[in-house]
């Protein structure tokens, strides 16, 4: 029997809010209800939910490539809108975990793999932003560590036109199941 976890990737004010530093804007805002519904389903079924959040220092090297975003402790790094409300209501549950990350892949230099393996998780469901950057590279990170991956396509988006292309790449390269 599969043990599953939902990864909610980078759903911060900076990536989703209209005034965010590196926002996907309306397309990101539109997936919030889908993510909340899925997260609630996971909790009701006794499954894990992990918030994977970009966490940068003020002088981070990423800011040579990207606009300033997700500075640790800033408004921009806070979960966006109803997701923040959802997290605040559920953060004390043993099934809910918050993992800060400094790179695109939520597994790279974090304790995400250890958390999932300690709970005997073998399947990760991907949600959040951006399909062609952090979602894609987290799918790779999961695949490289032996996890089965599921892309929750109605719970993912990006600020480019590459959403569908990268979902197909996940399927072709990492054997990701697309839902």
C-alpha positions as CSV (number, residue, x, y, z in Angstrom):
1,X,0.0,0.0,0.0
2,X,1.4,3.4,-1.0
3,X,2.0,6.0,1.6
4,X,1.6,9.5,0.2
5,X,2.5,13.1,0.9
6,X,1.4,16.3,-0.8
7,X,4.2,18.8,-1.4
8,X,2.9,22.4,-1.6
9,X,5.8,24.3,-3.3
10,X,6.5,28.0,-3.0
11,X,3.0,29.3,-2.6
12,X,4.3,32.5,-1.0
13,X,3.1,36.1,-1.3
14,X,6.2,36.9,-3.4
15,X,5.2,34.2,-5.9
16,X,1.4,34.6,-5.8
17,X,0.3,38.0,-4.6
18,X,-0.2,40.7,-7.2
19,X,2.5,42.8,-5.5
20,X,4.9,39.8,-5.0
21,X,8.6,40.2,-5.9
22,X,8.5,37.4,-8.5
23,X,4.8,36.8,-8.9
24,X,2.9,34.4,-11.1
25,X,-0.2,36.6,-10.3
26,X,-3.7,35.5,-11.2
27,X,-2.7,32.1,-12.5
28,X,-1.1,31.3,-9.2
29,X,-4.1,32.7,-7.3
30,X,-6.5,30.5,-9.2
31,X,-4.9,27.3,-8.0
32,X,-5.1,28.2,-4.3
33,X,-8.6,26.7,-3.8
34,X,-7.6,23.5,-5.6
35,X,-4.5,23.1,-3.3
36,X,-6.6,23.7,-0.2
37,X,-9.2,21.1,-1.2
38,X,-6.4,18.6,-2.0
39,X,-4.6,19.3,1.3
40,X,-7.8,18.8,3.2
41,X,-8.4,15.5,1.4
42,X,-4.9,14.4,2.3
43,X,-5.4,15.2,6.0
44,X,-8.8,13.5,6.1
45,X,-7.2,10.4,4.6
46,X,-4.4,10.5,7.2
47,X,-1.8,11.5,4.6
48,X,1.1,13.9,5.0
49,X,1.2,17.5,3.8
50,X,4.5,19.3,3.4
51,X,4.9,23.0,2.8
52,X,8.2,23.5,0.8
53,X,9.1,27.2,0.9
54,X,11.8,29.2,-0.8
55,X,13.9,30.8,2.0
56,X,16.6,33.3,1.0
57,X,19.0,35.6,2.9
58,X,18.9,39.3,1.9
59,X,22.2,38.9,-0.1
60,X,21.4,35.6,-1.7
61,X,23.1,34.7,-5.0
62,X,19.7,34.0,-6.6
63,X,19.1,37.7,-6.7
64,X,21.8,38.1,-9.4
65,X,19.4,36.1,-11.6
66,X,15.9,36.8,-10.1
67,X,14.3,39.8,-8.4
68,X,14.4,39.8,-4.6
69,X,11.9,37.3,-3.3
70,X,11.1,35.1,-0.3
71,X,13.6,36.7,2.1
72,X,13.4,34.9,5.4
73,X,10.9,36.5,7.8
74,X,9.5,38.9,5.2
75,X,5.9,39.4,4.1
76,X,6.9,38.0,0.7
77,X,7.9,34.7,2.2
78,X,4.6,34.2,4.1
79,X,2.2,31.7,2.6
80,X,-0.3,33.5,0.4
81,X,-3.9,34.3,1.4
82,X,-6.1,31.3,2.3
83,X,-3.1,29.0,2.3
84,X,-1.7,30.9,5.3
85,X,-5.0,30.6,7.1
86,X,-5.1,26.8,6.3
87,X,-1.5,26.4,7.5
88,X,-2.2,28.3,10.7
89,X,-5.2,26.1,11.4
90,X,-3.3,22.9,10.8
91,X,0.4,23.5,11.6
92,X,0.2,21.7,14.9
93,X,-0.9,18.4,13.3
94,X,1.7,15.7,13.1
95,X,0.8,15.3,9.4
96,X,1.8,18.9,8.5
97,X,5.4,19.9,8.1
98,X,7.1,23.0,6.9
99,X,10.5,22.7,5.1
100,X,12.4,25.8,4.1
101,X,14.6,25.4,0.9
102,X,17.3,27.5,-0.6
103,X,17.3,26.0,-4.1
104,X,14.8,25.1,-6.7
105,X,14.6,21.4,-5.8
106,X,12.9,21.0,-2.4
107,X,15.1,18.0,-1.6
108,X,18.5,19.7,-2.2
109,X,20.2,20.5,1.1
110,X,17.0,20.1,3.1
111,X,15.7,17.4,5.4
112,X,12.7,16.6,3.2
113,X,14.0,13.2,2.2
114,X,14.5,12.2,5.8
115,X,11.1,13.5,6.9
116,X,9.4,11.5,4.2
117,X,11.4,8.3,4.7
118,X,10.8,8.5,8.5
119,X,7.1,8.4,7.7
120,X,7.5,5.6,5.2
121,X,6.3,7.8,2.3
122,X,6.9,6.3,-1.1
123,X,4.8,8.7,-3.3
124,X,4.9,12.5,-3.5
125,X,2.2,14.6,-5.1
126,X,3.4,17.9,-6.4
127,X,1.5,21.2,-6.2
128,X,2.4,24.9,-6.3
129,X,4.7,27.0,-8.5
130,X,6.4,27.1,-10.8
131,X,5.7,24.1,-13.0
132,X,8.8,24.7,-15.1
133,X,11.2,25.5,-12.3
134,X,10.8,24.4,-8.7
135,X,8.0,21.9,-9.4
136,X,10.0,20.3,-12.2
137,X,13.2,20.1,-10.3
138,X,11.5,18.8,-7.1
139,X,10.0,16.1,-9.3
140,X,13.6,15.2,-10.3
141,X,14.8,15.3,-6.7
142,X,12.0,13.0,-5.7
143,X,12.6,10.7,-8.6
144,X,16.4,10.6,-8.0
145,X,15.7,9.5,-4.4
146,X,13.3,6.7,-5.4
147,X,10.0,8.3,-4.8
148,X,7.0,7.8,-7.1
149,X,5.8,11.3,-8.3
150,X,2.4,12.5,-9.1
151,X,1.9,16.0,-10.6
152,X,-1.4,17.5,-9.5
153,X,-1.9,19.5,-12.7
154,X,-4.9,21.6,-11.4
155,X,-2.8,22.5,-8.4
156,X,0.3,23.7,-10.4
157,X,1.0,26.7,-12.6
158,X,3.8,28.9,-13.8
159,X,4.3,32.5,-15.2
160,X,5.5,31.2,-18.5
161,X,3.7,29.3,-21.3
162,X,5.6,26.1,-20.5
163,X,3.2,24.5,-17.9
164,X,2.0,21.7,-20.2
165,X,5.5,21.1,-21.8
166,X,7.0,20.6,-18.3
167,X,4.2,18.3,-17.1
168,X,4.9,16.2,-20.2
169,X,8.7,16.3,-19.5
170,X,8.0,15.1,-15.9
171,X,6.0,12.2,-17.3
172,X,8.5,11.3,-20.0
173,X,11.7,11.7,-17.9
174,X,10.7,11.0,-14.3
175,X,7.7,8.7,-15.0
176,X,5.6,11.2,-13.1
177,X,1.9,10.4,-13.1
178,X,-0.1,13.4,-14.3
179,X,-3.5,14.0,-12.7
